[in-house]
Amino acid sequence: MFQTRIAVVAFLAIALTLVVLSADRMHNLTDMYIGEGHYSGARCAFAGLVVAAIACFGLVYHLGITPLAL
């Protein structure tokens, strides 16, 4: 059971890192265009925040904290 939790958290951490790097790269690429670039960057940042929230829940799961304990 503990190894499963480690695998889930490791997968979420890798996914979070890739999304943050991708969002930063997308923002840099779309920032060259005025107007739509900032909108695309905001969408990438929002996607990064969603994955960060999922990773946070993965960490809570890894620590074994139940929703009732929160």
Backbone as a ProteinNet text record, in pm:
[ID]
protein_1_A
[PRIMARY]
MFQTRIAVVAFLAIALTLVVLSADRMHNLTDMYIGEGHYSGARCAFAGLVVAAIACFGLVYHLGITPLAL
[TERTIARY]
82.5	0	86.8	194.7	282.8	352.7	390.6	455.6	360.1	232.8	133.7	123.2	122.8	116.3	239.2	355.5	478.1	470	420.7	409.4	311.8	199.1	99.9	157.9	223.4	280.5	393.7	475.5	584	527.7	424.3	361.8	304.3	235.8	177.5	285.3	396	504.7	568.3	588.1	644	547	418.9	318.6	312.6	320.7	317.8	437.9	555	675.5	663.9	616	601.4	498.2	390	287.4	338.5	412.7	466.7	565.9	653.3	748.8	677.6	575.9	501.3	426.4	366.9	293.9	388.2	506.5	603.9	648.3	672.1	713.8	602.1	479.5	366.7	348.6	366.8	351.8	459.3	581.2	689.1	663.3	608.1	581.1	464.3	360.8	241.9	253.4	352.7	367.2	411.4	458.2	501.2	382.3	265.7	145.8	69.4	35.7	-34.7	-181.9	-237.7	-380.2	-403.1	-396.5	-426.8	-319.1	-198.9	-90	-112.8	-161.7	-185.3	-300.9	-399.8	-511.7	-464.4	-380	-327.6	-239.3	-158.4	-74.7	-158.3	-270.4	-358.3	-421	-456	-511.9	-408.3	-284.1	-177.6	-153.4	-155.5	-135.8	-250	-372.3	-486.2	-472.1	-427.6	-405.9	-299.5	-196	-93.2	-147.8	-237	-296.9	-386.7	-457	-541.2	-455.7	-346.5	-258.2	-191.5	-159	-101.3	-200.2	-327.7	-429.1	-439.6	-433	-437	-314.8	-198.5	-77	-86.9	-152.1	-170.8	-257.5	-364.9	-448	-370.3	-281	-196.4	-104.2	-51.9	33.8	-45.6	-166.5	-253.3	-281.6	-307	-329.6	-205	-88.3	37.6	59.3	22.4	39.7	-64.9	-167.8	-269.8	-370.7	-383.2	-478.5	-614.7	-715.3	-850.2	-919.7	-1022.2	-1094.1	-1153.5	-1191.5	-1247.8	-1143.2	-1017	-909.8	-875	-905.1	-875.8	-971.9
-119.3	0	125.5	122.8	239.4	264.4	155.6	171.7	230.8	197.5	255.6	405.3	446.2	589.3	661.8	601.7	663.6	676.7	572.7	577.2	685.6	698.5	800.7	939.6	963	1095	1125.7	1026.9	1049.4	1083.3	1011.6	1040.9	1182.1	1221.4	1355.3	1462.6	1435.4	1533.1	1552.8	1443.4	1454.1	1527.9	1494.3	1561.9	1710.4	1744	1884.7	1959.4	1899	1962.5	1985.6	1885.4	1899.2	2005.3	2012.6	2112.5	2252.7	2269.8	2402.5	2445.4	2354.8	2388	2416.2	2337	2358.8	2491	2522.9	2649.1	2767.1	2757	2865	2878.8	2767.3	2769.9	2824.7	2781.5	2831	2980.6	3025	3168.2	3247.6	3196.5	3265.4	3268.7	3160.9	3156.7	3246.6	3248.2	3325.1	3470.4	3503.5	3641.5	3733.2	3674.5	3755.7	3821.6	3761.4	3817.1	3898.7	4018.8	4106.4	4066	4058.5	4027.4	3881.5	3797.5	3656.5	3584.9	3635.5	3570.1	3567.3	3675.8	3680.2	3588.9	3578.3	3487.9	3343.1	3306.8	3170.5	3142.2	3240.7	3223.1	3203	3274	3258.3	3119.5	3068	2932.5	2829.9	2847.7	2755	2763.3	2884.6	2900.7	2835.4	2848.5	2784.9	2633.2	2578.5	2433.9	2390.3	2471.8	2440.9	2441	2535.2	2539.9	2419.4	2374.6	2255.6	2133.6	2117.5	2002.9	2016.2	2138.8	2159	2116.8	2147.1	2105.1	1953.3	1888.6	1742.4	1685	1745.7	1698.9	1717.9	1825.7	1849.1	1738.9	1702	1592.4	1461.2	1443.2	1324.5	1320.3	1436.7	1442.9	1412.2	1464.7	1434.9	1285.2	1224.6	1080.4	1004.6	1052.8	988.4	992.5	1102.7	1115.5	1037.3	989.5	909.9	991.9	1119.8	1206.1	1190	1162.1	1146.8	1282.1	1298.5	1426.5	1463.3	1363.5	1393	1451.8	1414	1465.2	1609.2	1650.9	1788	1881.9
0	0	0	77.7	86.1	-46.7	-117.1	-247	-349.8	-339.1	-429.4	-407.6	-282.2	-251.6	-304.5	-290.6	-341.9	-494.2	-560.4	-706.1	-750.9	-681.3	-717.4	-699	-586.4	-559.6	-657.2	-689.5	-785.1	-923.1	-964.8	-1094	-1095.8	-988.6	-982.9	-978.4	-910.4	-904.5	-1042.2	-1114.2	-1249	-1340.6	-1330.9	-1413.8	-1381.7	-1253.6	-1213.5	-1270.1	-1262.2	-1315.7	-1465.8	-1537.1	-1681.9	-1719	-1642.6	-1672.9	-1645.5	-1535.7	-1505	-1612.7	-1653.5	-1759.3	-1891.5	-1923	-2046.6	-2043.2	-1927.8	-1916.3	-1932.8	-1874.4	-1887.8	-2033.1	-2098.1	-2238.8	-2327.6	-2303.2	-2382.1	-2361.6	-2238.6	-2211.8	-2286	-2287.3	-2358.5	-2509	-2563	-2706.3	-2745.2	-2662.5	-2697.5	-2655.7	-2576.8	-2530.6	-2644.4	-2754.3	-2867.9	-2937.1	-2921.2	-2983.7	-2880.5	-2914.3	-2821.4	-2818.8	-2701.7	-2688.1	-2658.4	-2760.1	-2741.4	-2661.5	-2664.4	-2592.5	-2443.4	-2389.4	-2245.5	-2207.3	-2295.2	-2269.1	-2268.7	-2366	-2371.2	-2250.7	-2210.9	-2092.8	-1968.2	-1959	-1843.5	-1842.3	-1960.6	-1965.7	-1922	-1963.2	-1923.1	-1772.5	-1719.1	-1575.1	-1498.3	-1547.8	-1482	-1485.1	-1598.7	-1607.4	-1507.2	-1491.2	-1392.1	-1251.1	-1221.1	-1087.4	-1062.1	-1165.1	-1149.6	-1118.3	-1191	-1166	-1029.5	-987.1	-854.2	-746	-765.7	-668.9	-663.7	-780.6	-783.9	-713.1	-734.9	-668.2	-517.5	-474.5	-331	-270.6	-340	-291.5	-291.4	-389.3	-389.9	-269.8	-231.4	-112.7	13	21.4	136.2	141.5	26.1	19.3	63.4	20.9	57.2	208.1	270.1	414.2	492	424.1	490	566.9	532.5	601.6	535.6	615.6	562.1	561.3	478.2	477.1	612.4	690.9	822.7	916.2	896.3	982.2	947.7	825.2	785.3	851.9
[MASK]
++++++++++++++++++++++++++++++++++++++++++++++++++++++++++++++++++++++

